[in-house]
Amino acid sequence: MEPTGKRTIQVNVKMSVEDFNALKKAADLLWPDAVLSNSGIILGLARIAAKKTFKEKSQRRRKPG
């Protein structure tokens, strides 16, 4: 049976005010013209980090021991 529609997953993030301000500043540098919500900033940067992490792991596996 094919899934119908999107699934919503709630994600809770705890961080200091200083960490959040640094994250917001990084998002402004990465996407200067984008209108972003706080959750959009966090999810966008987390997605980039996840892709980078998976890419690095797959490259490590290909190297001969």
N, C-alpha and C positions, 0 to 999 in steps of 0.2 A: 504494500500500500504506500503510495506517494504521500509525503508530508504536504499539508495544505496550509499555506501562510507562514508568517514569521513567528519565531519563538522569542520571547523576551526573557532575558536573564538579568537579574539585579546584581550589581557589583558594588560593594562598599569599599571605600579607600580611606585609610586614616593616615594623615601626614601633618607635619607641623606647618604653621603659617609661613615660615621661611622657605620650606621645601615647596609649598604650593606656589609661592611668589616666584621662585626660581623656575618652576615648571611652566608657569604662565609666561614668563619672560622668554623661555626657550620656544614656546609655541608662537609667540609674536615674531620671533626671528624666522621660524620655519614657514609660517603661514601669515605674512604681514597683512594681507587684505581680507583674510577670512573672518567672518563673524562667528565666534565660537562660544559655546557655553562651557562652564567649568568641567562638566562631564565629557563634553566633546574633546576638550584639550587632553584630558587624562586618557581617554580611550584612543585618541589618535596617536599619541606618543607611545602608548602601550602596544598598539598594533605594529608600529615601526620597530620597536624593540623586539617584539615576538618574531617578526619576520627575520630580523638580523640574527637572533638567537638560533632559529631553526636552520638558517643558511650556514652559520658557523659550525653547527653540530654536524651537518651533512658533509661539509668540507673536511672536517676532522676524521670522519669515518673513511673517506676515500684515500687518505694518506697511508702508504704502507708502513707497517710497524717496524 
